[in-house]
Amino acid sequence: MTVDGTREILGLWAGEHGDGEGAKYWLRVLTEIKNRGVADCCILVCDGLKGLPDAVGAVWPQTVVQTCIVHLLRNSFRYASRKDWSQIAKDLKPVYTAPGEAAALDRFAEFSGKWEKRYPAIIGLRTSAWAAFVPFLQFDNEIRTVICTTNAIESINARIRRAVNARGHFPTEQSALKCIYLAIMSLDPTGKGRKRWSNRWKAALNAFEITFDGRLSAGRS
């Protein structure tokens, strides 16, 4: 997400065999992005990517690392019976919509009291992820909406999966990347989706500018 409110995919990288996606891998990727002109990063939203939080701290030291709220909720469902999913989601909502950390802790205590006996793994998951979840609570609703909504990312992933499954096999890594590139370029051919999103950006921009003390203005100079 840029200062101007556009959502951009900054590149495609294939993991190296035996290298995985550790801190060194992510450091190379983020350093490349910085060298291409991304001077600062206010918030990085990620989920379970080993080494990424350390790498982003080395490239952009002021970045707030936030776990993905939607993925944290989905991971909770892995440990619960499907018949309880809707009630668990309803009971967790007061936690991530709380006005601050103290209120969130109170709501989580209520959730734990109700569900810990039946699903202790959910409580353990949320407890271990608490430090990565907490930054979300310091932001106002405009910023929370921007960093919590993953529909755009999920749409991209779905389009890529369809393109890859239709092809089935790729003789080289380059051919696979080309397939993904073409799928991404067909996402919004008219630009209408980008325009609609940009029109809703102003409230969030004002909130970001105040919260991050002028860093967005500095990025434009």
C-alpha positions as CSV (number, residue, x, y, z in Angstrom):
1,M,0.0,0.0,0.0
2,T,1.6,3.2,-1.1
3,V,1.3,6.8,0.3
4,D,-1.1,7.6,-2.5
5,G,-3.4,4.7,-1.6
6,T,-2.6,2.4,-4.4
7,R,-2.1,-1.3,-3.8
8,E,1.0,-2.6,-5.6
9,I,2.8,-5.9,-6.0
10,L,6.4,-5.0,-5.8
11,G,7.9,-8.2,-7.2
12,L,7.9,-12.0,-7.6
13,W,10.6,-14.1,-5.9
14,A,11.1,-17.9,-5.9
15,G,12.5,-19.5,-2.8
16,E,15.9,-21.1,-3.3
17,H,16.2,-24.8,-2.7
18,G,17.7,-25.5,0.7
19,D,17.6,-21.8,1.6
20,G,13.9,-21.7,2.6
21,E,12.5,-18.4,3.7
22,G,14.7,-17.5,6.7
23,A,16.0,-14.1,7.7
24,K,18.8,-14.0,5.1
25,Y,16.3,-14.7,2.3
26,W,13.9,-12.0,3.4
27,L,16.8,-9.5,4.0
28,R,17.8,-9.9,0.3
29,V,14.2,-9.4,-0.8
30,L,13.6,-6.3,1.4
31,T,17.0,-4.8,0.6
32,E,16.2,-5.1,-3.1
33,I,12.8,-3.3,-2.6
34,K,14.5,-0.6,-0.6
35,N,17.2,-0.1,-3.2
36,R,14.4,0.3,-5.8
37,G,13.0,3.3,-4.0
38,V,10.9,2.2,-1.0
39,A,12.4,4.5,1.5
40,D,10.2,3.6,4.5
41,C,7.7,1.0,5.6
42,C,5.2,2.0,8.4
43,I,3.5,-1.4,8.9
44,L,4.3,-4.9,7.8
45,V,1.4,-7.4,8.1
46,C,2.5,-11.0,7.9
47,D,1.6,-14.5,9.1
48,G,4.1,-17.1,10.2
49,L,6.9,-16.1,7.9
50,K,10.0,-17.1,9.8
51,G,12.8,-14.5,9.8
52,L,10.7,-11.7,8.2
53,P,10.2,-9.6,11.3
54,D,13.9,-9.6,12.0
55,A,14.8,-8.8,8.4
56,V,12.4,-5.9,8.2
57,G,13.8,-4.4,11.4
58,A,17.2,-4.4,9.8
59,V,16.0,-2.7,6.6
60,W,13.4,-0.3,8.0
61,P,14.0,-0.1,11.8
62,Q,10.8,1.9,12.6
63,T,8.4,-0.6,11.0
64,V,5.6,-2.0,13.1
65,V,5.2,-5.8,12.5
66,Q,1.7,-6.9,12.9
67,T,0.3,-10.5,12.6
68,C,-2.6,-10.9,10.2
69,I,-5.8,-10.8,12.2
70,V,-7.8,-12.7,9.6
71,H,-5.3,-15.6,9.4
72,L,-5.1,-15.7,13.2
73,L,-8.8,-16.2,13.3
74,R,-8.7,-18.9,10.7
75,N,-5.9,-20.7,12.5
76,S,-8.1,-20.8,15.6
77,F,-10.7,-22.6,13.6
78,R,-8.2,-25.4,12.9
79,Y,-8.6,-26.6,16.5
80,A,-12.4,-26.3,16.7
81,S,-15.3,-28.3,15.5
82,R,-17.0,-26.7,12.5
83,K,-20.3,-26.4,14.4
84,D,-18.6,-24.0,16.9
85,W,-16.9,-21.8,14.3
86,S,-19.6,-19.1,14.1
87,Q,-19.8,-18.8,17.9
88,I,-16.0,-18.7,18.3
89,A,-15.8,-15.9,15.7
90,K,-18.5,-14.0,17.5
91,D,-16.8,-14.4,20.9
92,L,-13.4,-13.3,19.5
93,K,-14.7,-10.2,17.8
94,P,-14.7,-8.2,21.1
95,V,-11.0,-9.0,21.5
96,Y,-9.8,-7.5,18.2
97,T,-12.4,-4.7,18.2
98,A,-11.4,-3.6,21.7
99,P,-10.4,0.1,22.2
100,G,-7.0,-0.9,23.7
101,E,-4.9,-3.7,25.1
102,A,-6.3,-3.7,28.6
103,A,-9.9,-4.1,27.3
104,A,-8.7,-6.7,24.8
105,L,-7.1,-8.7,27.7
106,D,-10.4,-8.6,29.6
107,R,-12.3,-9.8,26.6
108,F,-9.7,-12.6,26.0
109,A,-10.0,-13.7,29.6
110,E,-13.8,-14.0,29.1
111,F,-13.2,-16.0,25.9
112,S,-10.7,-18.2,27.7
113,G,-13.1,-18.9,30.5
114,K,-15.7,-20.1,28.0
115,W,-13.6,-22.1,25.6
116,E,-10.4,-23.2,27.3
117,K,-11.7,-26.5,28.7
118,R,-13.0,-27.5,25.2
119,Y,-10.3,-26.0,23.0
120,P,-7.1,-25.4,25.0
121,A,-5.0,-25.2,21.8
122,I,-6.9,-22.1,20.7
123,I,-6.1,-20.4,23.9
124,G,-2.4,-21.4,23.5
125,L,-2.4,-20.2,19.9
126,R,-3.8,-16.8,20.8
127,T,-1.6,-16.4,23.9
128,S,1.6,-17.2,21.9
129,A,0.6,-14.8,19.2
130,W,-0.4,-12.0,21.6
131,A,2.7,-9.9,21.2
132,A,2.4,-9.9,17.4
133,F,-1.3,-9.1,17.7
134,V,-1.1,-6.2,20.2
135,P,0.2,-3.5,17.8
136,F,-3.1,-3.6,16.0
137,L,-4.8,-2.2,19.1
138,Q,-2.9,1.1,19.1
139,F,-4.4,2.2,15.8
140,D,-7.8,3.9,15.1
141,N,-10.5,2.3,13.0
142,E,-9.4,3.8,9.7
143,I,-6.0,2.1,10.0
144,R,-7.4,-1.1,11.5
145,T,-9.7,-1.5,8.5
146,V,-6.7,-1.1,6.0
147,I,-4.4,-3.6,7.7
148,C,-7.1,-6.1,8.7
149,T,-8.8,-6.6,5.4
150,T,-7.1,-9.3,3.3
151,N,-9.7,-9.6,0.5
152,A,-7.3,-8.1,-2.1
153,I,-4.5,-10.6,-1.2
154,E,-7.0,-13.5,-1.1
155,S,-8.3,-12.5,-4.5
156,I,-4.7,-12.5,-5.9
157,N,-3.9,-15.9,-4.4
158,A,-7.1,-17.4,-5.8
159,R,-6.3,-16.0,-9.3
160,I,-2.8,-17.4,-9.1
161,R,-4.0,-20.8,-7.9
162,R,-6.4,-21.0,-10.9
163,A,-3.7,-20.1,-13.4
164,V,-1.2,-22.6,-11.9
165,N,-3.8,-25.4,-11.7
166,A,-4.9,-24.9,-15.3
167,R,-1.3,-25.3,-16.5
168,G,-0.5,-28.2,-14.1
169,H,3.2,-28.4,-14.8
170,F,6.1,-26.0,-15.4
171,P,9.4,-27.1,-17.0
172,T,11.3,-24.3,-15.5
173,E,11.1,-21.8,-12.6
174,Q,11.0,-19.0,-15.1
175,S,7.9,-20.4,-16.9
176,A,6.1,-20.6,-13.5
177,L,6.9,-17.0,-12.7
178,K,5.7,-15.9,-16.2
179,C,2.4,-17.7,-15.6
180,I,2.0,-15.9,-12.2
181,Y,2.9,-12.6,-13.7
182,L,0.3,-12.8,-16.5
183,A,-2.3,-13.8,-13.9
184,I,-1.5,-10.8,-11.8
185,M,-1.5,-8.4,-14.8
186,S,-5.1,-9.5,-15.7
187,L,-6.5,-8.7,-12.2
188,D,-7.7,-5.1,-12.9
189,P,-7.3,-4.4,-16.7
190,T,-9.5,-1.3,-16.7
191,G,-8.1,0.2,-13.5
192,K,-11.6,0.6,-12.0
193,G,-10.8,-1.4,-8.9
194,R,-7.8,0.7,-8.2
195,K,-9.8,3.9,-8.6
196,R,-12.5,2.8,-6.2
197,W,-10.0,1.9,-3.6
198,S,-8.1,5.2,-3.9
199,N,-11.3,7.1,-3.4
200,R,-11.7,5.5,0.0
201,W,-8.1,6.2,1.0
202,K,-8.3,9.7,2.4
203,A,-9.6,8.9,5.9
204,A,-6.9,6.3,6.3
205,L,-4.2,8.6,5.0
206,N,-5.0,11.2,7.6
207,A,-4.9,8.6,10.4
208,F,-1.6,7.3,9.1
209,E,-0.1,10.7,8.9
210,I,-0.9,11.5,12.5
211,T,-0.1,8.1,13.9
212,F,3.3,7.9,12.2
213,D,4.3,11.5,12.9
214,G,4.8,12.8,9.4
215,R,6.6,9.9,7.9
216,L,4.2,9.7,5.0
217,S,4.8,13.3,4.1
218,A,8.5,12.7,4.3
219,G,8.1,9.8,1.8
220,R,6.7,12.2,-0.8
221,S,9.6,14.7,-0.6
